Amino acid sequence: MSLKSTLPFATFVTGALLSAAGTALVLRWSTRRGFVDVPGGHKGHARPVALGGGVAITLAAVIPMLCAIAAANLLGTEAAPAWVPESVRIHLGGMLTKTPLALALAGAAAFICMVGLMDDRRAMRPLTKLVAQVAAAATLVIGFNLRLLSDLGYVPSVLLSILWIVTLMNSFNFLDNMDGLAAGVAMIAASVFASTAMRAGQIFVPACCLLLAGALAGFLPFNVHPARVFMGDAGSMVIGLLIGVLTILTTFADPAQGQAPVGVLAPLVVMAVPLYDTASVIWIRWRSGSPIWAGDRRHFSHRLVRRGMPVRQAVAVIWLATLVTSLPALMLPRASWPLAWGILLQTLLVVALVALLESAGGDGSD
């Protein structure tokens, strides 16, 4: 059995098992130490809920990646022991070349996780958090030449890439406003990006995406309504960082047809729902004169609940909307421009439809 045939299942299950075990430990530790989110203000939960789930997600997504990179460096390439299967041996060279990037990505995730933990413990100033996000994104983009649309030129490409990563960090931070919501949406997105990268013949990117998807799957049973543990900023910002970087690394092309320019639309299509939530809540806050970064109950999910949906149903609606916009993105690497514009139009129509449905009877700003 080849590495490519076993990689998806093995990586997903590894991430899920590590995350489930880690979340159980975090839940026990946080409850005993009083590291909990207390009800009050705009928060919707009725009792204290343990924090720190983001630590389990981060470790489950990062540790197996580092272990694989360490093993590749220990085995080498030409001097690899005879017992190493050929299906593994042929990928050792590629894994060795990913060592600096893997270490940097792990370091950035750990840094953002620590910033998130500090914010979960005691809310920090939004500008301070934003500076930390930009610093992490800029380090990866500039230090490792991770750039979107490099044909635009170095400076525009760098700025666009930093903006993309920081936007996703804040989008998932905003989206983490209801039990199971951010974890489920991120799991769908990571799975779609993994499939796209595998079809393009990549190894490192789909493995990282599937580790993240597995980590979120292991965390979800503890986080569905009523949640026993929250991921907090320590999880939501790390998810945004990882997905942002991995979308930049993903080759949105069909190997048989070469680079497909329309493939650049895939991240926007997959992330349409989180980006809609971010844009709509910023618009509502700005229009009402409220601080953009101040937490409230004006998110897409909250507006659905105010229209009469139970929490689990509102979350399921957003998961399904994400699936509807995400699955067509799998066709983009092989799509012609007419088909690509059709997929983009469908995405915009889905977003418009959910906007109309969830705003029926009010503007959601109440």
N, C-alpha and C positions, 0 to 999 in steps of 0.2 A: 504494500500500500504506500503510495507516494505521500510526501510531506504535504502537498497541496490538498490532497483529499482528506487528510486528518486534521489539518491546521484549523479550519473553522470550528469544528466541534470541540477540539481540545482546548483551544484558547478561550472560547466562550465559557465552557464549563469551569476551567481554571479560575477565570475572573469571578464567576458566580459563586463558587465554593469559598474562595478567599474572602469575598465581600460579605457573604452571609455569616461566616465565622467572625470576621472582624466587626461587623455591625452588632452581632450579639454581644461581643466583648465591650464595644463602645457603649452600648445601651446599659449594660450593667455598671460600668465605670462611671458614666455620666450621671446615672441615677443616684449612685452612692455619694458622688462628690458634689452634687447639686449643680452640675453644669446642664441646666435645663432652660427651655424657653418658657417664660412665665406668661400666662394669658394677660390681655389688657390692650388698650388702645385699638389699633386697627387689626389686631391678631384675632383669628377666628376660633382657635382651639379653646376648649373649656377647662383644660387642666394642664399642668406643667408637662412638657414633652422633652425628652432627652435630646441634647445636641451632640454634634461630633460625628454624625454619620458620614460626612464628607471625608473624614480621615480614612475610614474603611474603604470608601470608593476609590480614593486616590491611591492608597497602598495596593489595592487589588488590581488596579490598572497599571501601576508602575513597576511593582516588584517583579512580576513574571517577565516583563520586558527587559529589566536589568539583569535578571538571572539568565535569560537567553543570550544576551549580549556578552555577559561574563563567560558563559560556557563556550561561545564561539571564539572568544579571545584565548581561552585556555586550550581549546582543541587546535586552533590555528587552521591552516588550509592544507598545504602540501604535507605537513607532518601529522595530520589528524590520524588517530589510531584506526586500525583496520576494522574495529568493531563498529565504527560510525557508519550508518547506512549511506549509500550513495545519494539517496534522496535528500539527506541532510547535508552531506559533504558539499554538494554543488551550490548550496546557499551560504556556506560559511564565509566566503569572500565578501558577499554582499552585506552580511551581518556585521562583518568587521568594519566595513566602510561607514556603517550607520552608528558606530560606537560614539563618536563625539556628539552627534545629534541626539541620540538616545539619552546620554548623560545630561545634556543641556535641557532636554524636554522634561526629564525627571526632576532636575533641579528647579526649573521654572514652576512645575506643578507643586513641588514641595514648598516653594516660596509663596505662591499664591494661596496654598492651603493654610500656611501659617498666618498670612495676612487675614484670610477669612476667619480663622479661629479667633484671632484677636478681635475682629469685628463682631463675631458671635458672642464673645465674652463681654465686650464693652464697645458699643457702637463708636466707630471712628469717624472722623470728618470725611465726607464724600470725596473731597479733593485729594486727601491723603490716599484713599483707596484707589482713586483714578490714577494717581501718579505711580503707584505700585503696579497697576495693571499695564500701564504704558511702558514702564521699565521692563517688565517681563516680556511683553510682546516685542519691544524694540530689540532686546537682547537676542531673541531667537531670529527675528527677521533680518537684522543687520549682521549679526555674528555668524549666521548659518545660511544666509542668502535665501531665505524662505520668502519668495515673492509671488504675489498674484499678478497676472497680466504684465509680465516683464517687458513686453513689447512697447509698453507706454513710456519706457525710460526708467532709469534707476530711481530717481527721487520720487516721482509719482507712484511707482510700483511699491516702493518701501512704505510710503505714507498710507497707501490704500491697504496694504497688508496689515500694518499695525492697526489701522482703523477697523478692519474686519475682525481681527482677533479680539480687540477691546470691545467691540460691539457685541460679539457673541458672549463674552464673559458677562456683560451687563444684561444681555437678553435672557440668558439662563438664570441670572441672579433675580431679574424681574419675574421670570416665569415660575420660580420656586415660591409660589404663594398659596398653594393648595396641596393637600396630601397626595403624593404619587405623581403629581403633574410633571414637574421638570424631569424626574427620573424616567418616566415613561416616554416622553417626547425625545429625550436625549438617546434613549435606547433604540428607538425607531430610527433616528437620524444616523447614529453610529452604525447600525446594521446595514442601512442603505449605502452608506459610504464604503463600508467593508465590501459589500457585493460589487460595487462599481470598481473598486481598486483591484479586486480579485480578477474581474473580467479583463482588466488591463494588464494582467500578469504581474502585479506587484505582490510583495510578500510582507514587508515591514509594516506598511500602512494598514492593510486589512487585519493583520495580527493585532496591532494597537487598537484599531476600531472594535474588534471583537472582544478584546480584553475589557475595554470600556463598556461595551454593551453587556457583557457578562457581569461586570461589577455592578452595573445598574440593576440587572435582573436579580442578583443576590440581595441587593438592598431593598428592592421594591416591596417584598412581603412585610418588611418592618415599617414601611412608609405609606402604604395605602390607608385610606380613611377607615377608622380613626388611627392616625399615625402613632407609633410608639417611639419613633426617633426621627429627627429632622437632619437633612444633610447640611443645612446652614450655608452661609457664604463660603465656608471651607470646602463645600462640595460643588455648589452651583458655579462658582467662578472657575474652579479647576475643570469642570465639564466644558465650559465655554472655551477655555484655553486649549484644551486637548482637541476639541472638535474644530476649532479655528485653525490650529496648526495642521491637523490631519487633512482638512479639506484643501489646504494649500499644497500639501505633499501628494494628494491624490492625482493620479493621471486620468483625466476625464477624456479618454480616447479609446478607440477600438484598435488593438494592435494590428489588425489586418488592414485598417484604413488610414492609420497614422493619426496625427493630432487632429482633433475635431474642434474647431473654434467654438461651436455651440456648447461644448461641454462645460464652458465656464459658467453657464446658466444653472448647472446642477446644484451648487451650494445654495443659491438663492431660492430655487424651487423647493429643496428639502427643508430649508429653514424659514419658509414663508410664514408659518403660523407663529413661531417665536418672535420673528421680526415684526409681524402684525401686532402682537401683544405689546411689544416694546414701543412701537410707534404710536399705537392708540392710547396707551396710558400716559405717555409723555404729552400727547396732544391734549388730553383731558386735563392733566395737571396744569399745563401751560395756560389753557383757556380759562381755568378757574382761578389762576393766580397762585396756585400751590407750588411749593418747591418741587422740581422735577425728581429729585432723589429721595424725597420723603415717602416713606412707606404708607400705603393706604389700601382700601378695598375697592379699587376702581379697575382692577385687571380684568381681562377677558373672562377668566374663570369666575370671578366674583360677580360680574355682570350676568353671566348665565345663571348663577345660583339665585340672584335677585329676580330673575325671570321665572323662578319656580322649580328649577332643576335641583335634585339632590346633589351633594358633593361628588359622589362617585360617578353619577351620570354626566355631570359637567366635565369632569376629568376625562371620561371615556369619549365624549364628543370631541374634545381637543386632540386626544390620541388619534381618533379616526380621521379628523381633518388633516392631521400631520401625515397619516398614512396615504390619504388621497392625494396630497400634493407631492409626497415623496416617491411613491412607486413609479410614476411616469418619468422621474429623473433617471431611472435605470436605462431608459431608451436614448437619452441625450447623446452619449458618446457615439452612437451610430446614426443619429438623426440628421436629416437634411434640414436646411434652414426653415422651410415651410413647416415641417413637423415640429421643430424646436419652438418656433413662434406659437404653434398651436398648443404645445405643452405649457408654455409660459402664460398664454391666454387662459388656459384652463385653470392654472394656479391662481391667477388674478381673479377669475370668476368664483372660485371656491372661497377665497378670502373675502370677496365682496358679499357672497351669499351668507357666510357666517357672521359678517359684520351687520348685515341687514337683520338676520334672525335674532342675534343677541342684543340688538338695539331696539327691537320692537317694543313700543310702549314707553320709551324713554331714551335718554342719551347715555345712560350708564354712569353719569357723574354724581348721582345721588349717593 
